[in-house]
Amino acid sequence: MKTKLDMAISRRKELLELIAAASNEIAAIDAAVLKEEEIDYSEAAYVDSQHEHLQEHKSEGSTLEELRRTRAIH
């Protein structure tokens, strides 16, 4: 017959195993998120170049659509 102490120790062991499993799953999720969310600096640089071009040529009435057409041709 199990005593209350034995049952408490058994339950504590179960809970610690669940916590360890949850911790491992959280670590795996974090690693996956970090791997997927690497920052693509090339896209940021492209957008920056569009903004710079538009700022430099705003007096000429240059638009983003014209810039995209020009870059698509080259």
Predicted model as a PDB file, atoms N, CA, C, CB and O in Angstrom, pLDDT in the B-factor column:
MODEL        1                                                                  
ATOM      1  N   MET A   1       0.833  -1.177   0.000  1.00 75.00           N  
ATOM      2  CA  MET A   1       0.000   0.000   0.000  1.00 75.00           C  
ATOM      3  C   MET A   1       0.883   1.248   0.000  1.00 75.00           C  
ATOM      4  CB  MET A   1      -0.951  -0.006   1.211  1.00 75.00           C  
ATOM      5  O   MET A   1       1.821   1.368   0.789  1.00 75.00           O  
ATOM      6  N   LYS A   2       0.550   2.192  -0.928  1.00 84.00           N  
ATOM      7  CA  LYS A   2       1.323   3.419  -1.023  1.00 84.00           C  
ATOM      8  C   LYS A   2       0.884   4.410   0.048  1.00 84.00           C  
ATOM      9  CB  LYS A   2       1.180   4.038  -2.417  1.00 84.00           C  
ATOM     10  O   LYS A   2      -0.301   4.575   0.337  1.00 84.00           O  
ATOM     11  N   THR A   3       1.863   5.043   0.607  1.00 94.00           N  
ATOM     12  CA  THR A   3       1.559   6.104   1.573  1.00 94.00           C  
ATOM     13  C   THR A   3       1.376   7.423   0.823  1.00 94.00           C  
ATOM     14  CB  THR A   3       2.691   6.230   2.647  1.00 94.00           C  
ATOM     15  O   THR A   3       1.676   7.522  -0.367  1.00 94.00           O  
ATOM     16  N   LYS A   4       0.891   8.406   1.520  1.00 94.00           N  
ATOM     17  CA  LYS A   4       0.732   9.724   0.913  1.00 94.00           C  
ATOM     18  C   LYS A   4       2.077  10.265   0.450  1.00 94.00           C  
ATOM     19  CB  LYS A   4       0.079  10.698   1.902  1.00 94.00           C  
ATOM     20  O   LYS A   4       2.153  10.935  -0.579  1.00 94.00           O  
ATOM     21  N   LEU A   5       3.129   9.982   1.195  1.00 94.00           N  
ATOM     22  CA  LEU A   5       4.467  10.435   0.817  1.00 94.00           C  
ATOM     23  C   LEU A   5       4.898   9.768  -0.482  1.00 94.00           C  
ATOM     24  CB  LEU A   5       5.484  10.134   1.939  1.00 94.00           C  
ATOM     25  O   LEU A   5       5.439  10.433  -1.366  1.00 94.00           O  
ATOM     26  N   ASP A   6       4.668   8.465  -0.611  1.00 92.00           N  
ATOM     27  CA  ASP A   6       5.019   7.742  -1.833  1.00 92.00           C  
ATOM     28  C   ASP A   6       4.257   8.310  -3.036  1.00 92.00           C  
ATOM     29  CB  ASP A   6       4.718   6.236  -1.673  1.00 92.00           C  
ATOM     30  O   ASP A   6       4.825   8.487  -4.114  1.00 92.00           O  
ATOM     31  N   MET A   7       2.967   8.593  -2.838  1.00 92.00           N  
ATOM     32  CA  MET A   7       2.154   9.145  -3.924  1.00 92.00           C  
ATOM     33  C   MET A   7       2.640  10.546  -4.308  1.00 92.00           C  
ATOM     34  CB  MET A   7       0.668   9.191  -3.513  1.00 92.00           C  
ATOM     35  O   MET A   7       2.666  10.894  -5.489  1.00 92.00           O  
ATOM     36  N   ALA A   8       3.020  11.338  -3.317  1.00 93.00           N  
ATOM     37  CA  ALA A   8       3.515  12.684  -3.577  1.00 93.00           C  
ATOM     38  C   ALA A   8       4.841  12.632  -4.329  1.00 93.00           C  
ATOM     39  CB  ALA A   8       3.676  13.460  -2.264  1.00 93.00           C  
ATOM     40  O   ALA A   8       5.062  13.408  -5.259  1.00 93.00           O  
ATOM     41  N   ILE A   9       5.722  11.718  -3.926  1.00 93.00           N  
ATOM     42  CA  ILE A   9       7.017  11.563  -4.606  1.00 93.00           C  
ATOM     43  C   ILE A   9       6.802  11.092  -6.043  1.00 93.00           C  
ATOM     44  CB  ILE A   9       7.926  10.560  -3.841  1.00 93.00           C  
ATOM     45  O   ILE A   9       7.463  11.577  -6.962  1.00 93.00           O  
ATOM     46  N   SER A  10       5.893  10.161  -6.235  1.00 91.00           N  
ATOM     47  CA  SER A  10       5.588   9.652  -7.560  1.00 91.00           C  
ATOM     48  C   SER A  10       5.027  10.764  -8.459  1.00 91.00           C  
ATOM     49  CB  SER A  10       4.592   8.489  -7.463  1.00 91.00           C  
ATOM     50  O   SER A  10       5.426  10.898  -9.616  1.00 91.00           O  
ATOM     51  N   ARG A  11       4.108  11.549  -7.916  1.00 91.00           N  
ATOM     52  CA  ARG A  11       3.507  12.654  -8.684  1.00 91.00           C  
ATOM     53  C   ARG A  11       4.538  13.710  -9.009  1.00 91.00           C  
ATOM     54  CB  ARG A  11       2.344  13.287  -7.912  1.00 91.00           C  
ATOM     55  O   ARG A  11       4.553  14.258 -10.111  1.00 91.00           O  
ATOM     56  N   ARG A  12       5.405  13.997  -8.045  1.00 92.00           N  
ATOM     57  CA  ARG A  12       6.476  14.976  -8.272  1.00 92.00           C  
ATOM     58  C   ARG A  12       7.371  14.522  -9.403  1.00 92.00           C  
ATOM     59  CB  ARG A  12       7.306  15.191  -6.994  1.00 92.00           C  
ATOM     60  O   ARG A  12       7.769  15.331 -10.241  1.00 92.00           O  
ATOM     61  N   LYS A  13       7.698  13.226  -9.442  1.00 92.00           N  
ATOM     62  CA  LYS A  13       8.543  12.682 -10.502  1.00 92.00           C  
ATOM     63  C   LYS A  13       7.849  12.836 -11.860  1.00 92.00           C  
ATOM     64  CB  LYS A  13       8.872  11.193 -10.225  1.00 92.00           C  
ATOM     65  O   LYS A  13       8.492  13.217 -12.838  1.00 92.00           O  
ATOM     66  N   GLU A  14       6.554  12.547 -11.929  1.00 92.00           N  
ATOM     67  CA  GLU A  14       5.792  12.702 -13.169  1.00 92.00           C  
ATOM     68  C   GLU A  14       5.812  14.155 -13.649  1.00 92.00           C  
ATOM     69  CB  GLU A  14       4.342  12.232 -12.966  1.00 92.00           C  
ATOM     70  O   GLU A  14       6.009  14.438 -14.831  1.00 92.00           O  
ATOM     71  N   LEU A  15       5.601  15.067 -12.695  1.00 91.00           N  
ATOM     72  CA  LEU A  15       5.578  16.484 -13.057  1.00 91.00           C  
ATOM     73  C   LEU A  15       6.941  16.969 -13.543  1.00 91.00           C  
ATOM     74  CB  LEU A  15       5.126  17.320 -11.868  1.00 91.00           C  
ATOM     75  O   LEU A  15       7.022  17.746 -14.495  1.00 91.00           O  
ATOM     76  N   LEU A  16       8.001  16.516 -12.896  1.00 91.00           N  
ATOM     77  CA  LEU A  16       9.344  16.906 -13.335  1.00 91.00           C  
ATOM     78  C   LEU A  16       9.640  16.381 -14.741  1.00 91.00           C  
ATOM     79  CB  LEU A  16      10.401  16.388 -12.347  1.00 91.00           C  
ATOM     80  O   LEU A  16      10.289  17.065 -15.532  1.00 91.00           O  
ATOM     81  N   GLU A  17       9.171  15.182 -15.053  1.00 92.00           N  
ATOM     82  CA  GLU A  17       9.350  14.635 -16.397  1.00 92.00           C  
ATOM     83  C   GLU A  17       8.572  15.455 -17.425  1.00 92.00           C  
ATOM     84  CB  GLU A  17       8.902  13.164 -16.442  1.00 92.00           C  
ATOM     85  O   GLU A  17       9.061  15.703 -18.528  1.00 92.00           O  
ATOM     86  N   LEU A  18       7.357  15.874 -17.058  1.00 92.00           N  
ATOM     87  CA  LEU A  18       6.564  16.718 -17.949  1.00 92.00           C  
ATOM     88  C   LEU A  18       7.230  18.076 -18.177  1.00 92.00           C  
ATOM     89  CB  LEU A  18       5.161  16.914 -17.376  1.00 92.00           C  
ATOM     90  O   LEU A  18       7.245  18.592 -19.295  1.00 92.00           O  
ATOM     91  N   ILE A  19       7.778  18.645 -17.109  1.00 91.00           N  
ATOM     92  CA  ILE A  19       8.473  19.924 -17.223  1.00 91.00           C  
ATOM     93  C   ILE A  19       9.689  19.794 -18.123  1.00 91.00           C  
ATOM     94  CB  ILE A  19       8.891  20.437 -15.841  1.00 91.00           C  
ATOM     95  O   ILE A  19       9.943  20.665 -18.956  1.00 91.00           O  
ATOM     96  N   ALA A  20      10.444  18.714 -17.962  1.00 91.00           N  
ATOM     97  CA  ALA A  20      11.627  18.498 -18.804  1.00 91.00           C  
ATOM     98  C   ALA A  20      11.228  18.348 -20.268  1.00 91.00           C  
ATOM     99  CB  ALA A  20      12.405  17.250 -18.336  1.00 91.00           C  
ATOM    100  O   ALA A  20      11.886  18.899 -21.151  1.00 91.00           O  
ATOM    101  N   ALA A  21      10.154  17.608 -20.529  1.00 90.00           N  
ATOM    102  CA  ALA A  21       9.686  17.429 -21.904  1.00 90.00           C  
ATOM    103  C   ALA A  21       9.228  18.762 -22.489  1.00 90.00           C  
ATOM    104  CB  ALA A  21       8.539  16.400 -21.957  1.00 90.00           C  
ATOM    105  O   ALA A  21       9.529  19.071 -23.642  1.00 90.00           O  
ATOM    106  N   ALA A  22       8.506  19.549 -21.702  1.00 90.00           N  
ATOM    107  CA  ALA A  22       8.039  20.861 -22.169  1.00 90.00           C  
ATOM    108  C   ALA A  22       9.218  21.781 -22.442  1.00 90.00           C  
ATOM    109  CB  ALA A  22       7.094  21.504 -21.135  1.00 90.00           C  
ATOM    110  O   ALA A  22       9.216  22.522 -23.425  1.00 90.00           O  
ATOM    111  N   SER A  23      10.211  21.740 -21.589  1.00 90.00           N  
ATOM    112  CA  SER A  23      11.403  22.561 -21.777  1.00 90.00           C  
ATOM    113  C   SER A  23      12.119  22.202 -23.075  1.00 90.00           C  
ATOM    114  CB  SER A  23      12.354  22.398 -20.589  1.00 90.00           C  
ATOM    115  O   SER A  23      12.566  23.084 -23.808  1.00 90.00           O  
ATOM    116  N   ASN A  24      12.226  20.915 -23.354  1.00 86.00           N  
ATOM    117  CA  ASN A  24      12.867  20.473 -24.597  1.00 86.00           C  
ATOM    118  C   ASN A  24      12.066  20.934 -25.810  1.00 86.00           C  
ATOM    119  CB  ASN A  24      13.017  18.940 -24.612  1.00 86.00           C  
ATOM    120  O   ASN A  24      12.637  21.350 -26.818  1.00 86.00           O  
ATOM    121  N   GLU A  25      10.748  20.857 -25.709  1.00 89.00           N  
ATOM    122  CA  GLU A  25       9.903  21.291 -26.827  1.00 89.00           C  
ATOM    123  C   GLU A  25      10.009  22.789 -27.043  1.00 89.00           C  
ATOM    124  CB  GLU A  25       8.444  20.902 -26.579  1.00 89.00           C  
ATOM    125  O   GLU A  25      10.058  23.249 -28.184  1.00 89.00           O  
ATOM    126  N   ILE A  26      10.045  23.551 -25.969  1.00 89.00           N  
ATOM    127  CA  ILE A  26      10.198  25.002 -26.080  1.00 89.00           C  
ATOM    128  C   ILE A  26      11.530  25.340 -26.736  1.00 89.00           C  
ATOM    129  CB  ILE A  26      10.098  25.671 -24.691  1.00 89.00           C  
ATOM    130  O   ILE A  26      11.587  26.213 -27.602  1.00 89.00           O  
ATOM    131  N   ALA A  27      12.587  24.669 -26.342  1.00 89.00           N  
ATOM    132  CA  ALA A  27      13.901  24.910 -26.942  1.00 89.00           C  
ATOM    133  C   ALA A  27      13.890  24.581 -28.433  1.00 89.00           C  
ATOM    134  CB  ALA A  27      14.977  24.079 -26.226  1.00 89.00           C  
ATOM    135  O   ALA A  27      14.483  25.308 -29.229  1.00 89.00           O  
ATOM    136  N   ALA A  28      13.226  23.500 -28.815  1.00 87.00           N  
ATOM    137  CA  ALA A  28      13.142  23.123 -30.228  1.00 87.00           C  
ATOM    138  C   ALA A  28      12.351  24.164 -31.027  1.00 87.00           C  
ATOM    139  CB  ALA A  28      12.489  21.734 -30.374  1.00 87.00           C  
ATOM    140  O   ALA A  28      12.727  24.509 -32.148  1.00 87.00           O  
ATOM    141  N   ILE A  29      11.263  24.657 -30.450  1.00 86.00           N  
ATOM    142  CA  ILE A  29      10.462  25.684 -31.120  1.00 86.00           C  
ATOM    143  C   ILE A  29      11.270  26.968 -31.274  1.00 86.00           C  
ATOM    144  CB  ILE A  29       9.161  25.961 -30.334  1.00 86.00           C  
ATOM    145  O   ILE A  29      11.268  27.576 -32.344  1.00 86.00           O  
ATOM    146  N   ASP A  30      11.955  27.381 -30.220  1.00 84.00           N  
ATOM    147  CA  ASP A  30      12.777  28.583 -30.284  1.00 84.00           C  
ATOM    148  C   ASP A  30      13.840  28.470 -31.367  1.00 84.00           C  
ATOM    149  CB  ASP A  30      13.432  28.848 -28.936  1.00 84.00           C  
ATOM    150  O   ASP A  30      14.066  29.419 -32.119  1.00 84.00           O  
ATOM    151  N   ALA A  31      14.491  27.317 -31.449  1.00 84.00           N  
ATOM    152  CA  ALA A  31      15.526  27.106 -32.464  1.00 84.00           C  
ATOM    153  C   ALA A  31      14.931  27.184 -33.863  1.00 84.00           C  
ATOM    154  CB  ALA A  31      16.216  25.749 -32.259  1.00 84.00           C  
ATOM    155  O   ALA A  31      15.536  27.765 -34.763  1.00 84.00           O  
ATOM    156  N   ALA A  32      13.754  26.605 -34.050  1.00 80.00           N  
ATOM    157  CA  ALA A  32      13.106  26.634 -35.363  1.00 80.00           C  
ATOM    158  C   ALA A  32      12.719  28.057 -35.749  1.00 80.00           C  
ATOM    159  CB  ALA A  32      11.864  25.730 -35.369  1.00 80.00           C  
ATOM    160  O   ALA A  32      12.888  28.461 -36.899  1.00 80.00           O  
ATOM    161  N   VAL A  33      12.202  28.810 -34.793  1.00 81.00           N  
ATOM    162  CA  VAL A  33      11.797  30.194 -35.065  1.00 81.00           C  
ATOM    163  C   VAL A  33      13.017  31.032 -35.435  1.00 81.00           C  
ATOM    164  CB  VAL A  33      11.073  30.808 -33.838  1.00 81.00           C  
ATOM    165  O   VAL A  33      12.974  31.796 -36.399  1.00 81.00           O  
ATOM    166  N   LEU A  34      14.090  30.898 -34.685  1.00 78.00           N  
ATOM    167  CA  LEU A  34      15.296  31.663 -34.983  1.00 78.00           C  
ATOM    168  C   LEU A  34      15.850  31.308 -36.352  1.00 78.00           C  
ATOM    169  CB  LEU A  34      16.354  31.423 -33.915  1.00 78.00           C  
ATOM    170  O   LEU A  34      16.320  32.182 -37.080  1.00 78.00           O  
ATOM    171  N   LYS A  35      15.799  30.050 -36.702  1.00 78.00           N  
ATOM    172  CA  LYS A  35      16.312  29.604 -38.000  1.00 78.00           C  
ATOM    173  C   LYS A  35      15.464  30.174 -39.135  1.00 78.00           C  
ATOM    174  CB  LYS A  35      16.338  28.062 -38.073  1.00 78.00           C  
ATOM    175  O   LYS A  35      16.007  30.606 -40.152  1.00 78.00           O  
ATOM    176  N   GLU A  36      14.143  30.180 -38.975  1.00 71.00           N  
ATOM    177  CA  GLU A  36      13.242  30.668 -40.016  1.00 71.00           C  
ATOM    178  C   GLU A  36      13.243  32.183 -40.140  1.00 71.00           C  
ATOM    179  CB  GLU A  36      11.845  30.191 -39.744  1.00 71.00           C  
ATOM    180  O   GLU A  36      12.978  32.713 -41.219  1.00 71.00           O  
ATOM    181  N   GLU A  37      13.531  32.874 -39.073  1.00 66.00           N  
ATOM    182  CA  GLU A  37      13.401  34.320 -39.078  1.00 66.00           C  
ATOM    183  C   GLU A  37      14.740  35.034 -39.226  1.00 66.00           C  
ATOM    184  CB  GLU A  37      12.726  34.771 -37.818  1.00 66.00           C  
ATOM    185  O   GLU A  37      14.950  36.104 -38.654  1.00 66.00           O  
ATOM    186  N   GLU A  38      15.637  34.438 -39.991  1.00 64.00           N  
ATOM    187  CA  GLU A  38      16.879  35.133 -40.259  1.00 64.00           C  
ATOM    188  C   GLU A  38      16.559  36.372 -41.086  1.00 64.00           C  
ATOM    189  CB  GLU A  38      17.899  34.210 -40.990  1.00 64.00           C  
ATOM    190  O   GLU A  38      15.738  36.318 -42.002  1.00 64.00           O  
ATOM    191  N   ILE A  39      17.189  37.451 -40.771  1.00 58.00           N  
ATOM    192  CA  ILE A  39      16.892  38.710 -41.431  1.00 58.00           C  
ATOM    193  C   ILE A  39      17.532  38.724 -42.816  1.00 58.00           C  
ATOM    194  CB  ILE A  39      17.387  39.903 -40.586  1.00 58.00           C  
ATOM    195  O   ILE A  39      18.723  38.452 -42.968  1.00 58.00           O  
ATOM    196  N   ASP A  40      16.728  39.043 -43.813  1.00 64.00           N  
ATOM    197  CA  ASP A  40      17.216  39.134 -45.179  1.00 64.00           C  
ATOM    198  C   ASP A  40      17.619  40.584 -45.436  1.00 64.00           C  
ATOM    199  CB  ASP A  40      16.135  38.649 -46.208  1.00 64.00           C  
ATOM    200  O   ASP A  40      16.789  41.420 -45.792  1.00 64.00           O  
ATOM    201  N   TYR A  41      18.893  40.862 -45.251  1.00 67.00           N  
ATOM    202  CA  TYR A  41      19.373  42.230 -45.405  1.00 67.00           C  
ATOM    203  C   TYR A  41      19.372  42.665 -46.861  1.00 67.00           C  
ATOM    204  CB  TYR A  41      20.769  42.365 -44.829  1.00 67.00           C  
ATOM    205  O   TYR A  41      19.341  43.865 -47.137  1.00 67.00           O  
ATOM    206  N   SER A  42      19.405  41.723 -47.804  1.00 80.00           N  
ATOM    207  CA  SER A  42      19.395  42.102 -49.207  1.00 80.00           C  
ATOM    208  C   SER A  42      18.070  42.778 -49.566  1.00 80.00           C  
ATOM    209  CB  SER A  42      19.634  40.871 -50.098  1.00 80.00           C  
ATOM    210  O   SER A  42      18.051  43.737 -50.336  1.00 80.00           O  
ATOM    211  N   GLU A  43      16.975  42.284 -49.015  1.00 75.00           N  
ATOM    212  CA  GLU A  43      15.680  42.903 -49.278  1.00 75.00           C  
ATOM    213  C   GLU A  43      15.629  44.304 -48.669  1.00 75.00           C  
ATOM    214  CB  GLU A  43      14.537  42.031 -48.717  1.00 75.00           C  
ATOM    215  O   GLU A  43      15.110  45.236 -49.284  1.00 75.00           O  
ATOM    216  N   ALA A  44      16.161  44.443 -47.481  1.00 77.00           N  
ATOM    217  CA  ALA A  44      16.183  45.758 -46.833  1.00 77.00           C  
ATOM    218  C   ALA A  44      17.043  46.733 -47.635  1.00 77.00           C  
ATOM    219  CB  ALA A  44      16.713  45.643 -45.386  1.00 77.00           C  
ATOM    220  O   ALA A  44      16.687  47.902 -47.781  1.00 77.00           O  
ATOM    221  N   ALA A  45      18.156  46.261 -48.147  1.00 84.00           N  
ATOM    222  CA  ALA A  45      19.030  47.115 -48.954  1.00 84.00           C  
ATOM    223  C   ALA A  45      18.332  47.545 -50.244  1.00 84.00           C  
ATOM    224  CB  ALA A  45      20.344  46.383 -49.280  1.00 84.00           C  
ATOM    225  O   ALA A  45      18.483  48.684 -50.686  1.00 84.00           O  
ATOM    226  N   TYR A  46      17.570  46.631 -50.846  1.00 82.00           N  
ATOM    227  CA  TYR A  46      16.835  46.950 -52.071  1.00 82.00           C  
ATOM    228  C   TYR A  46      15.782  48.032 -51.800  1.00 82.00           C  
ATOM    229  CB  TYR A  46      16.163  45.679 -52.646  1.00 82.00           C  
ATOM    230  O   TYR A  46      15.643  48.979 -52.575  1.00 82.00           O  
ATOM    231  N   VAL A  47      15.061  47.887 -50.722  1.00 83.00           N  
ATOM    232  CA  VAL A  47      14.045  48.885 -50.368  1.00 83.00           C  
ATOM    233  C   VAL A  47      14.703  50.222 -50.069  1.00 83.00           C  
ATOM    234  CB  VAL A  47      13.214  48.415 -49.154  1.00 83.00           C  
ATOM    235  O   VAL A  47      14.198  51.273 -50.465  1.00 83.00           O  
ATOM    236  N   ASP A  48      15.832  50.181 -49.367  1.00 84.00           N  
ATOM    237  CA  ASP A  48      16.564  51.423 -49.086  1.00 84.00           C  
ATOM    238  C   ASP A  48      16.992  52.106 -50.380  1.00 84.00           C  
ATOM    239  CB  ASP A  48      17.797  51.137 -48.209  1.00 84.00           C  
ATOM    240  O   ASP A  48      16.909  53.329 -50.500  1.00 84.00           O  
ATOM    241  N   SER A  49      17.450  51.313 -51.349  1.00 84.00           N  
ATOM    242  CA  SER A  49      17.893  51.907 -52.613  1.00 84.00           C  
ATOM    243  C   SER A  49      16.717  52.533 -53.359  1.00 84.00           C  
ATOM    244  CB  SER A  49      18.575  50.847 -53.497  1.00 84.00           C  
ATOM    245  O   SER A  49      16.874  53.569 -54.006  1.00 84.00           O  
ATOM    246  N   GLN A  50      15.541  51.912 -53.270  1.00 84.00           N  
ATOM    247  CA  GLN A  50      14.355  52.503 -53.891  1.00 84.00           C  
ATOM    248  C   GLN A  50      14.034  53.850 -53.246  1.00 84.00           C  
ATOM    249  CB  GLN A  50      13.145  51.548 -53.772  1.00 84.00           C  
ATOM    250  O   GLN A  50      13.757  54.835 -53.930  1.00 84.00           O  
ATOM    251  N   HIS A  51      14.076  53.870 -51.928  1.00 83.00           N  
ATOM    252  CA  HIS A  51      13.769  55.106 -51.201  1.00 83.00           C  
ATOM    253  C   HIS A  51      14.769  56.199 -51.559  1.00 83.00           C  
ATOM    254  CB  HIS A  51      13.775  54.857 -49.678  1.00 83.00           C  
ATOM    255  O   HIS A  51      14.381  57.340 -51.809  1.00 83.00           O  
ATOM    256  N   GLU A  52      16.048  55.854 -51.584  1.00 85.00           N  
ATOM    257  CA  GLU A  52      17.080  56.842 -51.921  1.00 85.00           C  
ATOM    258  C   GLU A  52      16.864  57.400 -53.325  1.00 85.00           C  
ATOM    259  CB  GLU A  52      18.482  56.215 -51.813  1.00 85.00           C  
ATOM    260  O   GLU A  52      16.965  58.607 -53.543  1.00 85.00           O  
ATOM    261  N   HIS A  53      16.565  56.511 -54.277  1.00 82.00           N  
ATOM    262  CA  HIS A  53      16.336  56.961 -55.648  1.00 82.00           C  
ATOM    263  C   HIS A  53      15.148  57.916 -55.719  1.00 82.00           C  
ATOM    264  CB  HIS A  53      16.105  55.760 -56.572  1.00 82.00           C  
ATOM    265  O   HIS A  53      15.213  58.961 -56.366  1.00 82.00           O  
ATOM    266  N   LEU A  54      14.071  57.543 -55.048  1.00 82.00           N  
ATOM    267  CA  LEU A  54      12.894  58.397 -55.080  1.00 82.00           C  
ATOM    268  C   LEU A  54      13.158  59.753 -54.431  1.00 82.00           C  
ATOM    269  CB  LEU A  54      11.734  57.710 -54.388  1.00 82.00           C  
ATOM    270  O   LEU A  54      12.665  60.777 -54.903  1.00 82.00           O  
ATOM    271  N   GLN A  55      13.939  59.760 -53.344  1.00 84.00           N  
ATOM    272  CA  GLN A  55      14.271  61.027 -52.689  1.00 84.00           C  
ATOM    273  C   GLN A  55      15.137  61.899 -53.598  1.00 84.00           C  
ATOM    274  CB  GLN A  55      14.995  60.770 -51.353  1.00 84.00           C  
ATOM    275  O   GLN A  55      14.939  63.112 -53.671  1.00 84.00           O  
ATOM    276  N   GLU A  56      16.097  61.279 -54.290  1.00 84.00           N  
ATOM    277  CA  GLU A  56      17.003  62.030 -55.170  1.00 84.00           C  
ATOM    278  C   GLU A  56      16.280  62.577 -56.394  1.00 84.00           C  
ATOM    279  CB  GLU A  56      18.163  61.144 -55.612  1.00 84.00           C  
ATOM    280  O   GLU A  56      16.658  63.621 -56.926  1.00 84.00           O  
ATOM    281  N   HIS A  57      15.249  61.879 -56.840  1.00 80.00           N  
ATOM    282  CA  HIS A  57      14.581  62.262 -58.088  1.00 80.00           C  
ATOM    283  C   HIS A  57      13.146  62.761 -57.887  1.00 80.00           C  
ATOM    284  CB  HIS A  57      14.569  61.088 -59.031  1.00 80.00           C  
ATOM    285  O   HIS A  57      12.367  62.793 -58.839  1.00 80.00           O  
ATOM    286  N   LYS A  58      12.798  63.143 -56.678  1.00 78.00           N  
ATOM    287  CA  LYS A  58      11.416  63.561 -56.435  1.00 78.00           C  
ATOM    288  C   LYS A  58      11.078  64.855 -57.164  1.00 78.00           C  
ATOM    289  CB  LYS A  58      11.174  63.735 -54.943  1.00 78.00           C  
ATOM    290  O   LYS A  58       9.923  65.076 -57.526  1.00 78.00           O  
ATOM    291  N   SER A  59      12.073  65.711 -57.385  1.00 81.00           N  
ATOM    292  CA  SER A  59      11.799  66.954 -58.107  1.00 81.00           C  
ATOM    293  C   SER A  59      11.459  66.680 -59.571  1.00 81.00           C  
ATOM    294  CB  SER A  59      13.004  67.900 -58.015  1.00 81.00           C  
ATOM    295  O   SER A  59      10.826  67.503 -60.232  1.00 81.00           O  
ATOM    296  N   GLU A  60      11.883  65.519 -60.074  1.00 83.00           N  
ATOM    297  CA  GLU A  60      11.587  65.134 -61.455  1.00 83.00           C  
ATOM    298  C   GLU A  60      10.244  64.404 -61.563  1.00 83.00           C  
ATOM    299  CB  GLU A  60      12.709  64.247 -62.006  1.00 83.00           C  
ATOM    300  O   GLU A  60       9.802  64.075 -62.664  1.00 83.00           O  
ATOM    301  N   GLY A  61       9.601  64.153 -60.429  1.00 81.00           N  
ATOM    302  CA  GLY A  61       8.319  63.463 -60.437  1.00 81.00           C  
ATOM    303  C   GLY A  61       8.451  61.961 -60.609  1.00 81.00           C  
ATOM    304  O   GLY A  61       7.505  61.305 -61.044  1.00 81.00           O  
ATOM    305  N   SER A  62       9.605  61.408 -60.274  1.00 78.00           N  
ATOM    306  CA  SER A  62       9.832  59.972 -60.396  1.00 78.00           C  
ATOM    307  C   SER A  62       8.905  59.201 -59.455  1.00 78.00           C  
ATOM    308  CB  SER A  62      11.306  59.631 -60.096  1.00 78.00           C  
ATOM    309  O   SER A  62       8.708  59.594 -58.304  1.00 78.00           O  
ATOM    310  N   THR A  63       8.340  58.103 -59.956  1.00 81.00           N  
ATOM    311  CA  THR A  63       7.453  57.287 -59.141  1.00 81.00           C  
ATOM    312  C   THR A  63       8.060  55.906 -58.930  1.00 81.00           C  
ATOM    313  CB  THR A  63       6.064  57.172 -59.795  1.00 81.00           C  
ATOM    314  O   THR A  63       8.989  55.501 -59.630  1.00 81.00           O  
ATOM    315  N   LEU A  64       7.523  55.208 -57.969  1.00 78.00           N  
ATOM    316  CA  LEU A  64       7.997  53.856 -57.681  1.00 78.00           C  
ATOM    317  C   LEU A  64       7.723  52.931 -58.860  1.00 78.00           C  
ATOM    318  CB  LEU A  64       7.328  53.309 -56.408  1.00 78.00           C  
ATOM    319  O   LEU A  64       8.545  52.068 -59.169  1.00 78.00           O  
ATOM    320  N   GLU A  65       6.594  53.095 -59.516  1.00 82.00           N  
ATOM    321  CA  GLU A  65       6.266  52.252 -60.671  1.00 82.00           C  
ATOM    322  C   GLU A  65       7.277  52.452 -61.796  1.00 82.00           C  
ATOM    323  CB  GLU A  65       4.846  52.560 -61.178  1.00 82.00           C  
ATOM    324  O   GLU A  65       7.720  51.486 -62.418  1.00 82.00           O  
ATOM    325  N   GLU A  66       7.647  53.729 -62.061  1.00 82.00           N  
ATOM    326  CA  GLU A  66       8.652  54.013 -63.092  1.00 82.00           C  
ATOM    327  C   GLU A  66       9.996  53.398 -62.722  1.00 82.00           C  
ATOM    328  CB  GLU A  66       8.804  55.533 -63.295  1.00 82.00           C  
ATOM    329  O   GLU A  66      10.686  52.835 -63.573  1.00 82.00           O  
ATOM    330  N   LEU A  67      10.358  53.506 -61.464  1.00 79.00           N  
ATOM    331  CA  LEU A  67      11.618  52.927 -61.002  1.00 79.00           C  
ATOM    332  C   LEU A  67      11.624  51.423 -61.192  1.00 79.00           C  
ATOM    333  CB  LEU A  67      11.862  53.270 -59.534  1.00 79.00           C  
ATOM    334  O   LEU A  67      12.618  50.861 -61.651  1.00 79.00           O  
ATOM    335  N   ARG A  68      10.531  50.764 -60.847  1.00 80.00           N  
ATOM    336  CA  ARG A  68      10.445  49.304 -61.012  1.00 80.00           C  
ATOM    337  C   ARG A  68      10.536  48.911 -62.477  1.00 80.00           C  
ATOM    338  CB  ARG A  68       9.138  48.771 -60.412  1.00 80.00           C  
ATOM    339  O   ARG A  68      11.194  47.928 -62.819  1.00 80.00           O  
ATOM    340  N   ARG A  69       9.871  49.681 -63.354  1.00 82.00           N  
ATOM    341  CA  ARG A  69       9.950  49.376 -64.787  1.00 82.00           C  
ATOM    342  C   ARG A  69      11.380  49.543 -65.281  1.00 82.00           C  
ATOM    343  CB  ARG A  69       8.994  50.284 -65.596  1.00 82.00           C  
ATOM    344  O   ARG A  69      11.879  48.706 -66.033  1.00 82.00           O  
ATOM    345  N   THR A  70      12.034  50.605 -64.868  1.00 80.00           N  
ATOM    346  CA  THR A  70      13.417  50.871 -65.287  1.00 80.00           C  
ATOM    347  C   THR A  70      14.343  49.754 -64.812  1.00 80.00           C  
ATOM    348  CB  THR A  70      13.901  52.234 -64.737  1.00 80.00           C  
ATOM    349  O   THR A  70      15.188  49.284 -65.573  1.00 80.00           O  
ATOM    350  N   ARG A  71      14.189  49.333 -63.574  1.00 78.00           N  
ATOM    351  CA  ARG A  71      15.050  48.274 -63.025  1.00 78.00           C  
ATOM    352  C   ARG A  71      14.735  46.929 -63.653  1.00 78.00           C  
ATOM    353  CB  ARG A  71      14.890  48.185 -61.505  1.00 78.00           C  
ATOM    354  O   ARG A  71      15.626  46.089 -63.776  1.00 78.00           O  
ATOM    355  N   ALA A  72      13.495  46.701 -64.054  1.00 81.00           N  
ATOM    356  CA  ALA A  72      13.133  45.437 -64.682  1.00 81.00           C  
ATOM    357  C   ALA A  72      13.761  45.327 -66.072  1.00 81.00           C  
ATOM    358  CB  ALA A  72      11.603  45.301 -64.774  1.00 81.00           C  
ATOM    359  O   ALA A  72      14.095  44.229 -66.516  1.00 81.00           O  
ATOM    360  N   ILE A  73      13.923  46.454 -66.758  1.00 73.00           N  
ATOM    361  CA  ILE A  73      14.528  46.453 -68.092  1.00 73.00           C  
ATOM    362  C   ILE A  73      16.012  46.147 -68.013  1.00 73.00           C  
ATOM    363  CB  ILE A  73      14.307  47.799 -68.786  1.00 73.00           C  
ATOM    364  O   ILE A  73      16.551  45.443 -68.867  1.00 73.00           O  
ATOM    365  N   HIS A  74      16.670  46.670 -66.996  1.00 61.00           N  
ATOM    366  CA  HIS A  74      18.133  46.502 -66.872  1.00 61.00           C  
ATOM    367  C   HIS A  74      18.480  45.215 -66.248  1.00 61.00           C  
ATOM    368  CB  HIS A  74      18.744  47.608 -66.077  1.00 61.00           C  
ATOM    369  O   HIS A  74      19.660  44.913 -66.070  1.00 61.00           O  
TER     370      HIS A  74                                                      
ENDMDL                                                                          
END                                                                             
